Amino acid sequence: VGMELLAPVPGQFSGRAILVETAPEPGAFKAELRVSDALGLVERIPLPAEGGTVEWTGTLPGGTPLPAGAYSFEVVSLDETGTVIGTQTPPIYAEVMEARPSGDGVQLILAGGHGIGADEIGAIRAGRD
């Protein structure tokens, strides 16, 4: 509890940047990170074809801050013609709020209430201040 883990889950934005690990499909000409809330798409962020870490600050390009809440992320890979060749939910770092026993071991409850099993975790690190 209090640690952060890397997993393909929605993010809980509360004014602090969310780190998104992007990896477009092999052979992608270009890619974009699509950010959505409960009402739909809120932002498209161009990505290099090789991907990398994106620090999503929760502000639109003009500087307008977005409200606190749950946001989902999707990496969309495109070919030279702009045709989608793949989509994926990228892993983000999310804070662990609780650990609960479950029938399959332990379920970790993340900020925002999303629960995951240990087999979905890509990395664990100390929480950010």
Secondary structure as GFF3:
##gff-version 3
##sequence-region A 1 129
A	DSSP	beta_strand	4	7	.	.	.	ID=ss1
A	DSSP	beta_strand	11	13	.	.	.	ID=ss2
A	DSSP	beta_strand	18	22	.	.	.	ID=ss3
A	DSSP	beta_strand	30	37	.	.	.	ID=ss4
A	DSSP	beta_strand	40	47	.	.	.	ID=ss5
A	DSSP	beta_strand	52	56	.	.	.	ID=ss6
A	DSSP	beta_strand	69	78	.	.	.	ID=ss7
A	DSSP	beta_strand	84	88	.	.	.	ID=ss8
A	DSSP	beta_strand	92	102	.	.	.	ID=ss9
A	DSSP	beta_strand	105	110	.	.	.	ID=ss10
A	DSSP	beta_strand	115	117	.	.	.	ID=ss11
A	DSSP	three_ten_helix	118	120	.	.	.	ID=ss12
A	DSSP	beta_strand	123	125	.	.	.	ID=ss13
###
